[in-house]
Amino acid sequence: MPYTADLIEEVNILARFNLSTTHEGIKVHSSAADGVITATQRLYDKGLITQPDGGYLTPLGLKAAEHVQNALIILTPTQH
């Protein structure tokens, strides 16, 4: 599966969620970049977040965000 700009933007949104609490969501304002707004809407359409402009992670969204954030930890080079 090729990585598209849309998919990367969705990954960037999922990476913003704080996984240490379920009581903290995100809010994407209307002044955000168009790519961020449409990526957030797509995540909502996929059932990963509770609101079209952010909100909280759904149970499926929590799993997706955990996988995304773990992959980013693994793939980020460490400083020696």
C-alpha positions as CSV (number, residue, x, y, z in Angstrom):
1,M,0.0,0.0,0.0
2,P,1.6,3.3,-1.0
3,Y,1.6,6.1,1.5
4,T,-0.3,9.1,0.3
5,A,-0.3,12.6,1.6
6,D,-3.8,12.1,3.0
7,L,-2.7,9.0,4.9
8,I,0.4,10.8,6.3
9,E,-1.8,13.7,7.4
10,E,-4.1,11.2,9.2
11,V,-1.1,9.6,10.9
12,N,0.0,13.1,12.0
13,I,-3.4,13.7,13.6
14,L,-3.3,10.4,15.5
15,A,0.2,11.1,16.7
16,R,-1.1,14.3,18.5
17,F,-3.3,12.5,20.9
18,N,-2.1,12.0,24.5
19,L,-2.4,8.3,25.2
20,S,-1.8,8.6,28.9
21,T,-5.4,9.8,29.4
22,T,-8.8,9.2,27.8
23,H,-10.0,12.6,29.1
24,E,-8.0,14.7,26.7
25,G,-8.9,15.2,23.1
26,I,-8.0,17.6,20.3
27,K,-9.7,20.4,18.6
28,V,-9.0,21.4,15.0
29,H,-9.9,25.0,14.5
30,S,-11.4,26.3,11.2
31,S,-8.1,28.3,10.7
32,A,-6.1,25.1,10.5
33,A,-4.5,24.0,7.3
34,D,-7.0,22.5,4.8
35,G,-5.1,19.2,4.9
36,V,-5.5,19.0,8.7
37,I,-9.2,19.8,8.6
38,T,-9.9,17.2,5.9
39,A,-7.8,14.5,7.6
40,T,-9.7,15.1,10.8
41,Q,-13.0,14.7,9.0
42,R,-11.7,11.4,7.4
43,L,-10.7,10.0,10.8
44,Y,-14.2,10.9,12.0
45,D,-15.8,9.2,9.0
46,K,-13.7,6.1,9.7
47,G,-14.9,6.0,13.3
48,L,-11.6,6.8,14.9
49,I,-12.5,10.0,16.6
50,T,-15.8,11.3,18.1
51,Q,-16.2,14.6,16.3
52,P,-15.5,15.9,12.8
53,D,-13.2,18.6,14.2
54,G,-11.4,16.3,16.7
55,G,-12.9,15.3,20.0
56,Y,-11.8,12.1,21.6
57,L,-10.5,8.8,20.3
58,T,-13.0,6.0,19.9
59,P,-11.9,2.5,21.1
60,L,-10.8,1.8,17.5
61,G,-9.1,5.2,17.3
62,L,-7.2,4.5,20.5
63,K,-5.8,1.3,19.1
64,A,-4.9,3.1,15.9
65,A,-3.2,5.9,17.8
66,E,-1.3,3.4,19.9
67,H,0.0,1.7,16.8
68,V,0.9,4.9,15.1
69,Q,2.7,6.3,18.1
70,N,4.6,3.1,18.7
71,A,5.7,2.9,15.1
72,L,6.9,6.5,15.3
73,I,9.0,5.6,18.4
74,I,10.5,2.6,16.7
75,L,11.3,4.5,13.5
76,T,12.6,7.7,15.0
77,P,16.4,7.6,15.1
78,T,18.0,7.8,18.5
79,Q,20.8,10.2,19.4
80,H,24.1,8.5,20.3
